[in-house]
């Protein structure tokens, strides 16, 4: 996370988080192990500006892409 003041009345913040996981799965009927994968990312950009003593302007942009690969069950 990075937070940066731009002026006395303005600021900008950026945050990024990435998580990865690998889950091993055992097939009883096929007698073998397979891996399942999952990746999650979060981006956030936030800004604040005090226009004057009575007004403040804020903006937040957020994105959270996700991808995964799971084992298919076949009976």
N, C-alpha and C positions, 0 to 999 in steps of 0.2 A: 504494500500500500504506500502510495506516494501522495503527500499533501503539500501543496505549494501556495503560499500567499502571493497574489499577483500585485496587490496594492493594499492600502489601508482598509479599503472597503470591498475587496474582491478576493476570492480564493478558488482553487481548483484542486480536486482530489481524484485519484485514479487507483482502483483496486483490481487485482487479478488473482484468481485462485484456480489451480488445476489439481484434480484428483484422479488417480488411476488405480484400478484394482484388478486383480486376477484371482479367480475363484476356480479351484480344481473340482471337477465333478467326476464321480466314478459311475460308469455304466455297469449295473449288475449283470444284465443279460449279455452284453458284449464283452465283459471282463476287460475293460480298459479305462484309462483316465483321459479326460479332455479338459482343456482350460476354457473358461468363460472370461471375457474381457469387458471392462466398462471404463469409459473416460468421460469426465465432466469438467467443464471450464466455466468460470464466471468472470465477466468483465463489468466494471461499473465506473462511470465517469460522472462526477458531480461537481457543479459549480454554484457559487453563491455571490451575489453582488448587492450591496446595500446602496440603492439608488439615492436615497436621502434618509432622514431620520424616521420617516413613516412608511417607507416602501422598501421591500426587499424582493429581488428576483432570484429564483433558484431553478436549476435544471438538473435532472438526473436521467442518464441513459444507461440501460442495463441489458446485457445479453447473456444467455446461459445455454450454449450448445452442449449436446450430450450425444455420445455414440456408445453402442454396446454390441457385443457378439455373444449370443447364448447358444447352448447345446440344444439341438432338436431331439425331442423324444419320439422314438418310433417303436411301436409295439407290434 
